[in-house]
């Protein structure tokens, strides 16, 4: 994490000098948000798109990661065990291509994004990526008409994306200082309004989180997969020097979990 990013993240925890300096920009963003919601209420933005199957949106109102992708994967697995045929849509952040495309086991992260590729390989469900999530959902359903429910990886702020359920994920930061970005961590004011008939479920991914009606417990797997595909218990690395890489929003949480298992981390590196 760059120095300025670390300072900004720290500033989001309280209403200090840096947050106050950025507050005018946040106030402007809040005006834009209210204007957009007002236009929607007047029907000037048009209704949400019409899709033939229900959509569950898994997202957050905080800048940065909160653990929504693991929750989406858990939901996909759970729904599959209930006999529901699930498909996933995502924007595919970080990919170099912009074309609407389906994810295959042979796809590369540069083409489809690392999270969509992870979801497809782990859950074994159809995944489509595109900057327009509505079009991604339509393409998914054309290619896989057997899909009965679509999970959207983020897209909470997309007013044109219909949804039956919103899963809003929080981490230990809660609401931070309660201000919108860039003075605070919020993408939009909280609590956020929901359309009639839409159920909102709040989830926290930290035991001490101040926001979230349901808690999802994070735990480290007791095994690791080697580069050759072999699965080995973590205990195999006890007493050895271990290096760790993390490409998540809060890498220190991962490193701490490894140390709690008794692993001696001699090197750590956060991929940003």
C-alpha positions in Angstrom: 0.0 0.0 0.0 1.4 3.4 -0.9 2.1 5.9 1.8 -0.8 8.3 0.8 -3.2 5.3 0.7 -2.2 4.3 4.2 -2.7 7.9 5.4 -6.1 8.2 3.7 -7.3 4.9 5.2 -6.1 6.0 8.6 -7.9 9.3 8.2 -11.2 7.5 7.5 -11.4 6.2 11.0 -12.0 9.6 12.5 -13.0 13.2 11.6 -9.5 14.6 11.9 -7.7 17.4 10.0 -7.2 15.5 6.7 -10.8 14.3 6.7 -12.1 17.8 7.2 -9.9 19.1 4.3 -11.5 16.5 2.0 -15.0 17.0 3.4 -16.1 19.6 0.7 -15.5 17.0 -2.0 -17.5 14.5 0.0 -20.3 17.0 0.4 -20.4 17.5 -3.4 -20.5 13.8 -4.0 -23.4 13.5 -1.5 -25.3 16.2 -3.5 -24.8 14.2 -6.7 -26.0 11.0 -4.9 -29.2 12.7 -3.7 -29.8 14.2 -7.1 -29.5 10.8 -8.7 -31.8 9.2 -6.2 -34.3 12.1 -6.8 -34.3 11.6 -10.5 -34.8 7.9 -10.0 -37.8 8.6 -7.6 -39.3 10.8 -10.3 -38.9 8.0 -12.9 -36.6 10.1 -15.0 -33.8 7.4 -15.0 -36.2 4.7 -16.1 -37.0 1.5 -14.2 -34.5 -1.3 -13.5 -33.9 -3.7 -16.3 -36.2 -6.7 -16.7 -34.5 -10.1 -16.2 -36.3 -13.5 -16.2 -34.6 -14.8 -13.0 -34.0 -13.2 -9.5 -30.7 -11.4 -8.8 -28.8 -11.3 -5.5 -26.3 -8.5 -5.3 -23.4 -9.0 -3.0 -21.6 -5.7 -2.4 -20.6 -3.1 0.1 -20.9 0.6 0.8 -17.2 1.0 1.8 -14.2 1.8 -0.4 -11.9 -1.1 -0.6 -12.5 -4.8 0.1 -14.7 -6.1 2.9 -14.8 -9.8 2.1 -17.7 -9.8 -0.3 -16.2 -12.2 -2.8 -15.7 -15.0 -0.3 -19.3 -14.5 0.8 -20.5 -14.7 -2.8 -18.6 -17.9 -3.2 -20.1 -19.3 0.0 -23.6 -18.4 -1.3 -23.0 -20.0 -4.6 -21.9 -23.2 -2.9 -24.9 -23.2 -0.5 -27.4 -22.5 -3.3 -25.9 -25.3 -5.4 -26.3 -27.7 -2.5 -30.0 -26.6 -2.3 -30.4 -27.6 -6.0 -30.5 -24.0 -7.3 -28.6 -23.5 -10.6 -26.5 -20.3 -10.1 -24.7 -18.0 -12.4 -22.4 -15.1 -11.5 -21.8 -11.7 -13.1 -18.9 -9.4 -12.4 -17.3 -6.3 -13.8 -13.9 -8.0 -13.8 -11.8 -5.4 -12.2 -8.2 -5.2 -13.3 -8.6 -7.0 -16.6 -7.0 -5.6 -19.7 -9.9 -6.3 -22.1 -13.3 -4.6 -22.1 -15.3 -7.1 -24.2 -18.3 -8.9 -22.6 -17.1 -12.5 -22.1 -17.7 -15.7 -20.4 -15.1 -17.2 -18.0 -13.7 -20.6 -18.8 -11.2 -22.8 -16.8 -8.6 -21.7 -19.4 -9.2 -18.0 -19.1 -6.4 -15.8 -17.9 -6.8 -13.2 -15.1 -5.7 -10.5 -17.5 -8.6 -11.2 -19.7 -11.4 -11.7 -17.2 -10.1 -10.5 -13.8 -8.7 -12.5 -11.0 -11.9 -12.7 -8.8 -14.2 -14.0 -11.6 -11.6 -16.6 -12.5 -11.4 -17.7 -8.9 -15.1 -17.9 -8.5 -15.5 -20.0 -11.7 -12.7 -22.4 -10.7 -13.8 -22.7 -7.1 -17.6 -22.9 -7.5 -17.8 -24.5 -11.0 -20.7 -22.1 -12.0 -21.1 -20.0 -15.1 -19.4 -16.6 -14.8 -19.7 -13.7 -17.2 -17.8 -10.4 -17.0 -18.6 -7.0 -18.5 -18.7 -3.3 -17.5 -22.5 -3.4 -17.9 -23.7 -5.9 -15.4 -27.2 -6.0 -17.0 -25.8 -7.0 -20.4 -23.5 -9.5 -18.6 -26.5 -11.1 -17.0 -28.4 -11.3 -20.3 -25.4 -12.8 -22.0 -25.0 -15.3 -19.1 -28.7 -16.3 -19.4 -28.5 -16.7 -23.2 -25.5 -19.0 -22.9 -26.9 -20.8 -19.9 -30.7 -20.8 -19.9 -30.7 -23.4 -17.1 -29.5 -20.7 -14.6 -32.2 -20.0 -12.0 -30.6 -17.3 -10.0 -27.9 -14.7 -10.7 -25.3 -13.6 -8.1 -23.8 -10.2 -8.9 -20.3 -9.6 -7.5 -20.7 -6.0 -6.5 -23.0 -3.6 -8.4 -24.9 -2.4 -5.3 -24.8 1.2 -6.7 -26.1 0.2 -10.1 -29.7 1.5 -10.2 -30.5 -0.2 -13.5 -29.6 -3.7 -12.1 -32.7 -5.4 -10.7 -32.3 -7.3 -7.5 -34.4 -9.4 -5.1 -31.8 -9.4 -2.3 -29.0 -7.1 -1.4 -26.2 -8.6 0.7 -24.3 -5.6 2.2 -20.9 -6.6 3.6 -19.0 -4.7 6.3 -15.7 -5.3 8.0 -14.1 -4.2 11.2 -14.1 -0.5 10.1 -17.9 -0.4 10.3 -18.9 3.0 9.0 -15.6 4.6 9.7 -16.1 8.3 10.4 -19.5 8.1 8.6 -18.5 10.4 5.7 -18.5 9.8 2.0 -15.4 9.3 0.0 -12.8 10.9 -0.1 -13.2 12.3 3.4 -14.5 8.9 4.6 -14.8 5.3 3.5 -18.5 5.3 2.4 -19.4 5.0 -1.3 -22.9 6.3 -0.5 -24.8 7.4 2.6 -25.8 4.8 5.1 -28.4 3.4 5.7 -29.1 3.1 2.0 -32.7 3.1 0.7 -34.1 -0.1 -1.0 -36.8 -0.4 -3.5 -40.1 -2.0 -2.5 -39.9 -5.8 -2.4 -36.1 -5.8 -2.1 -34.7 -7.5 1.0 -31.5 -6.1 2.5 -29.2 -8.3 4.5 -26.2 -6.8 6.3 -23.2 -9.0 7.1 -20.1 -8.3 9.0 -16.8 -10.2 8.5 -15.3 -9.3 11.8 -16.4 -10.4 15.3 -16.1 -6.9 16.7 -17.7 -5.1 13.7 -20.2 -2.4 14.8 -22.4 -2.9 11.7 -24.1 -6.0 10.4 -27.0 -8.1 11.6 -25.2 -11.4 10.7 -21.6 -12.4 11.3 -19.5 -14.4 8.9 -16.5 -16.0 10.6 -13.3 -16.0 8.7 -11.1 -19.0 9.2 -7.9 -20.3 7.6 -7.9 -23.6 5.8 -5.8 -26.2 7.5 -4.1 -27.2 4.3 -2.4 -25.6 1.3 -2.1 -26.4 -2.4 1.4 -26.6 -3.8 2.4 -25.4 -7.2 2.2 -28.9 -8.5 -1.4 -29.3 -7.3 -0.7 -31.5 -4.3 -2.6 -30.6 -1.1 -0.5 -30.6 2.1 -1.5 -29.8 5.7 -0.2 -26.5 7.0 1.7 -28.4 9.7 4.1 -29.5 7.0 5.6 -26.0 7.2 6.0 -25.8 11.0 9.6 -25.0 11.9 10.5 -23.8 8.5 11.0 -20.3 7.1 7.9 -19.3 5.2 7.1 -16.4 2.9 3.6 -15.2 2.3 1.9 -13.2 -0.5 -1.5 -11.6 -0.2 -3.6 -9.9 -2.8 -6.5 -8.8 -0.6 -7.6 -5.5 0.9 -6.4 -6.3 4.4 -3.3 -8.5 3.9 -2.2 -8.2 7.6 -5.3 -10.2 8.6 -4.1 -13.1 6.4 -0.5 -12.9 7.7 -1.8 -12.8 11.3 -3.9 -16.0 10.7 -0.8 -17.8 9.4 1.2 -16.8 12.5 -1.6 -18.0 14.7 -1.1 -21.4 13.1 2.5 -21.4 14.3 4.1 -20.6 10.9 7.3 -18.5 11.0 6.8 -15.8 8.4 10.2 -14.5 7.4 8.9 -12.5 4.5 5.5 -11.0 3.7 4.4 -9.1 0.6 1.1 -7.4 -0.1 0.2 -7.3 -3.8 -1.6 -4.0 -4.6 
